[in-house]
Amino acid sequence: MNTFISTLITGTATGAIYALAALGLVIVWRGAGVVNFAQMGQAMFTTYIASNLIASGNSYWLAFVVALISGSLLGMAIDLLIMRPLAHKKSSSSTKTLAATIPVIASLGILAILQALAGVFWAGEERGFPTPVNSFYFKNGTGTLPFSAFNLFVIGVVLTVLLSLSYFFTQTGVGLGMRAAALNPEVARLSGIKVSRMRTLSWAISGAAGSLAGLLITPSTNLSPNSLDLILIVAFTAAVVGGLDSPLGAVIGGLILGIGISLVTTYGSPENVFLAILFLLLAVQLIRPNGILGGKQVRRG
Amino acid sequence: MKELIVSDLVTDYGHVRALDGISFVASSGEITTVIGANGAGKSTLLRTISGLEKAKSGTISWGDIEITNLAPEEIVRSGIAHVPEGHAVIPTFSVLENIEMGALFRRRKNSSDVKAAISEVLDLFPRLAERVKQSAGSLSGGERQMLAISRALVSRPKLLLLDEPSLGLAPLVVEQIIQTINHLCRSTGLTVLLVEQNANTALAVADHGVLLALGKVASDQSAAAMRADSALRSAYLGY
């Protein structure tokens, strides 16, 4: 029983991190129409920044805040320097069907560049990454409780972020403007909303969410230029399972994957994790092609 | 008072020349209607004025400023609101969110006036007031058109561009919407540029008419004169 509860709690904690990464993907997809394969590359990069700050004697919390800020700045820079100029080119290109894939290919390029740069700057050796609180199971007399302070920290942080984002998108003017810009850019512009600014903001929020996911997952994966590749795959699956259009779906998808992977690892074997992910992806695609909470129409471009 | 002056406006739509040298004036506080057959360039004209399409040449001036080829989000700030064709609302938003969207850009400087503007449009369209929490997707076609107009009105425009408000609506609803616009124009001095395929309805309330045919102005005169011109009616309007 203890094993089962422990599996569930660890699964929820990692699931919460996947949910965060998946939410980052959904925000850029909805807000800017781009499937961003560079997201966890950005997160890897900002986690390295945090790691270096800690190594040079700064506190975890300073590194934490700097990583989140650089995550949102990196997201904004990608939009302003790469995606926005590409979008302007797109409209003049005669190959319309290809146009939608251009930013996606660009995001793959950005991923490669970030990984190469990390290798150049930080030699690419694998290193550990600290947790702000104890990651060993709580002691209860002679036995242990089936979760650690870090598990609770992760769940708490992610929950706070999700609630704040939900408040931001539904209750504030800027959130309303971002949703309008995503759903109907033309009506949004006629309403005076600066749509391209809203897109940049989507990239910033998504970048910060990805960075946070990177900071929270890296203690259990270690840090190397490729250490978050796997998280991208899981987060992408979570986003698709939830319906790429739906933020709530991304969160549900993340939790399903986190708990599912945890159960498979404990009761099956770790080698079967990928098989399980693929199975889930296929099953959802067969039964509900638009995801659990996805809209009826698949949006393209 | 401001008037809209369009001179020698040329706009291409894809490879087609949609507007081929359009000139006219929409006088302040009046309803000017732009009529003509499908494909005459009526919608493109409104879309060029509001900045959604780029003009190839010619100028659009609004009062003492030139607005040719400004971005739509700038043009709405100058007091021009465009209600595009097809009941343009966001269906997954609530009625209130759709209305609030139109006032987002002025909520910081003028939050009390934004509240006043929202309650004014809800007074204007009581059917929307009963449904503020409902999603816009659950509204009837007429209510959606009222919502699209409300979204434009909360920006407190001096010039309202209306693209085929009657499209797909029952005659009674059309009458109600047109009369509301007429009342707004007469009571608040709002300038209206009304695009309609249904010339009868439009000319009945308009002060001035501009008839477009294949991207050119075929006739530009008072609405009363247009109503009386049977040769023009049979040549261009088919009745």
Interface residues (C-beta under 8 A of the other chain):
Chain A: G173 L176 G177 R179 A180 L183 N184 E186 V187 A188 R189 L190 S191 G192 I193 K194 V195
Chain B: S50 G51 L52 A71 P72 E73 V76 R77 A81 H82 P84 A88 V89 I90 T92 F93 E97 E100 M101 G102 L104 F105 R106 R107 R151 A152 S155
